[in-house]
Amino acid sequence: MFGHTTLNGEDGFVLITVMLVMLLLMGLALAATGSSLLEILITKNNQEYTERLYQAEGAAKELIEKLDARFDNFAIKPEDMDKTTDGAWINKPIDPNSESLTALEHAESMFNTPTLFFNPPGTETKALKNILGATTDIKSLAIYRGPVGGDKASTLNMGSSAGSSGQVYQYEVIGRAKKASGTEAPAAIVNIGYKKRIIR
């Protein structure tokens, strides 16, 4: 009298409902997994780029230390350097009449010319390139931008305690770091302005 009854057309309704709910949950799980993987890739890329940025900055500062170590009475200009020595990485600007910084494409073309960038020998163990080894392509160079002139020069102390005259030379020091060849990861490039007082 009180037996179970089934309305017409209800056969399989629960099964279909359960399958739809399972599909919905599966879609949400896949979306969450995809989002997590994307975040992992973004974090990894950001970490790698940050490392290359610090490496490029370190390469530029390495050259600044070399320029600092020069004697004040030595004119550090491309035309005064013996290109077979350590100073071969001091270059002339692409456009001597322009006050703009060196464009990235020009810097990259200079880095592709072996005689223009700093290439420390393997015996120089403290050089950043030798410390990182074959994992990272590290290059750096300096561009001589001429003496500081005009109002900027008048505010700088050009002389010395002995009364000799002096001058301040300005440079762009560029460091670049990227993964070793065979990878498509972008490079990090740092351009630092540097001035050095020269006693004449």
C-alpha positions in Angstrom: 0.0 0.0 0.0 2.9 2.3 0.8 5.4 0.8 -1.7 8.0 2.9 -3.6 6.8 4.5 -6.7 8.8 6.0 -9.6 7.4 8.8 -11.7 7.6 8.4 -15.5 10.8 9.9 -17.0 12.9 9.9 -13.7 15.0 6.9 -14.6 18.7 7.8 -14.5 18.2 11.3 -13.1 20.4 10.8 -10.1 23.2 9.2 -12.2 23.2 12.2 -14.6 23.2 14.7 -11.7 26.1 13.0 -10.1 28.1 12.9 -13.3 27.5 16.6 -13.9 28.7 17.4 -10.4 31.8 15.3 -10.9 32.5 17.0 -14.2 32.2 20.4 -12.6 34.5 19.4 -9.7 37.0 18.0 -12.2 37.0 21.2 -14.2 37.6 23.3 -11.1 40.4 21.0 -10.1 42.1 21.3 -13.5 41.7 25.0 -13.4 43.3 25.2 -10.0 46.1 23.0 -11.2 46.7 25.0 -14.3 46.8 28.2 -12.2 49.3 26.8 -9.8 51.6 25.6 -12.6 51.4 29.1 -14.2 52.3 30.7 -10.9 55.2 28.4 -10.5 56.5 29.2 -14.0 56.1 33.0 -13.4 57.9 32.7 -10.0 60.7 30.7 -11.7 61.1 33.2 -14.5 61.1 36.1 -12.1 63.8 34.4 -10.0 66.0 33.7 -13.0 65.7 37.2 -14.3 66.4 38.7 -10.8 69.6 36.6 -10.7 70.7 37.7 -14.1 69.9 41.4 -13.2 72.2 41.1 -10.1 74.8 39.3 -12.2 74.7 42.1 -14.9 75.0 44.7 -12.2 78.0 42.8 -10.6 79.7 42.7 -14.0 79.3 46.5 -14.5 80.6 47.2 -11.0 83.5 44.9 -11.7 84.7 47.2 -14.4 84.1 50.3 -12.3 86.5 48.8 -9.7 89.0 48.4 -12.5 88.6 52.0 -13.6 88.9 53.1 -10.0 92.2 51.2 -9.7 93.8 53.2 -12.5 96.2 55.9 -11.5 94.8 59.5 -11.7 97.5 60.6 -14.1 96.5 58.0 -16.7 94.1 59.2 -19.3 91.6 56.3 -19.6 90.5 56.9 -23.2 90.1 54.4 -26.1 92.8 56.3 -28.2 95.2 56.0 -25.3 94.8 52.3 -24.7 96.9 49.5 -26.2 94.1 47.3 -27.6 96.1 44.2 -26.8 95.9 44.9 -23.1 93.3 44.9 -20.4 92.0 48.3 -21.5 90.5 46.9 -24.8 87.1 47.0 -23.1 87.1 50.8 -23.2 85.2 51.9 -26.3 84.2 55.0 -28.2 80.4 55.8 -28.3 78.4 54.8 -31.4 77.5 58.5 -31.9 80.1 60.8 -30.3 77.7 63.9 -30.8 74.8 62.3 -28.9 74.3 62.7 -25.2 71.8 59.8 -25.1 72.7 56.5 -23.5 73.8 53.7 -25.7 70.8 51.9 -27.2 70.3 48.2 -26.3 70.8 47.0 -29.8 74.1 48.9 -30.1 75.2 47.5 -26.8 74.3 44.0 -28.0 76.3 44.4 -31.2 79.3 45.5 -29.2 78.9 42.4 -26.9 79.0 40.3 -30.1 82.4 41.6 -31.0 85.0 39.7 -28.9 87.6 42.5 -28.9 85.2 45.1 -27.4 84.1 43.6 -24.1 86.0 42.6 -20.9 87.2 39.0 -21.2 89.2 38.0 -18.1 91.7 35.2 -18.4 91.0 31.9 -16.6 93.7 32.7 -14.1 91.7 35.7 -12.8 89.8 33.6 -10.4 87.9 36.5 -8.7 86.4 37.6 -12.0 82.6 37.2 -12.1 82.7 35.4 -15.4 85.1 32.7 -14.0 83.2 32.4 -10.8 79.9 31.6 -12.6 81.6 29.3 -15.2 79.6 28.0 -18.1 76.2 28.4 -16.6 75.8 32.1 -17.4 77.1 34.3 -20.2 78.6 37.4 -18.5 80.0 40.4 -20.5 80.8 44.0 -19.7 82.3 47.0 -21.3 82.9 50.7 -20.7 82.1 53.5 -23.2 84.2 56.7 -22.9 81.8 59.7 -23.1 84.5 62.4 -22.9 85.3 65.0 -20.2 82.6 66.6 -18.2 82.1 70.2 -19.4 80.0 73.2 -18.8 78.4 74.0 -15.5 78.8 70.5 -14.3 82.6 70.7 -14.6 82.8 74.0 -12.7 81.1 72.4 -9.6 83.7 69.6 -9.4 87.1 69.9 -7.8 89.5 69.5 -10.8 92.7 70.4 -9.1 94.9 68.7 -6.5 96.7 69.7 -3.4 99.9 70.2 -5.4 98.1 72.7 -7.6 98.1 70.7 -10.8 95.1 70.9 -13.1 92.7 68.1 -13.6 89.7 66.9 -15.4 86.8 64.6 -14.9 86.1 61.9 -17.5 82.7 60.3 -17.8 81.7 56.8 -18.9 78.9 54.4 -19.5 79.6 51.0 -17.9 77.4 48.3 -19.3 77.0 44.8 -17.9 75.0 42.0 -19.5 74.1 38.6 -18.2 72.1 35.8 -19.7 71.9 32.0 -19.6 74.5 30.1 -21.5 74.0 29.5 -25.3 71.2 27.2 -26.3 68.5 28.9 -24.2 65.9 31.5 -25.3 65.7 33.3 -21.9 66.1 37.1 -22.3 69.3 38.9 -21.1 69.5 41.5 -18.3 71.4 44.6 -19.2 72.5 47.3 -16.7 73.9 50.7 -17.7 75.7 52.6 -15.0 77.1 56.2 -15.3 80.6 56.7 -13.9 82.9 59.7 -13.5 86.7 59.6 -12.8 88.9 62.5 -11.9 92.2 62.6 -13.9 95.1 64.7 -12.7 97.2 66.3 -15.4 
